[in-house]
């Protein structure tokens, strides 16, 4: 038997509508929002900080691991990450790239690259925002 919680009906003001709402602007949220918007969905990305990147930028964890398989022979991750890495290279912000594909990136420039990726895709972006009662 499944238990349920019944919430009373509430009248809430509607501030925006979108086909896709992404909660959290870490690397995965950024890529999810940009990918959905590039496919024609209306998208809102909600981020609690005043910048994107999650732990990568907030915690200065600029170490990215390989995009290759466990044998480091076949590239298995690509797409938007290739655009991000290309922008890091253009900005001279890819400080180290090992032969096995591990990277160290400039987390400050990465914030701007993520902004450009999300906004350039047509997604809307809300900083300093939270979701409650979803």
Beta strands, then each sheet from edge to edge (+ up, - down):
strand 1: 20-23
strand 2: 43-46
strand 3: 63-64
strand 4: 94-97
strand 5: 103-105
strand 6: 124-126
sheet 1: 1+ 2+ 6+
sheet 2: 3+ 5- 4+
end
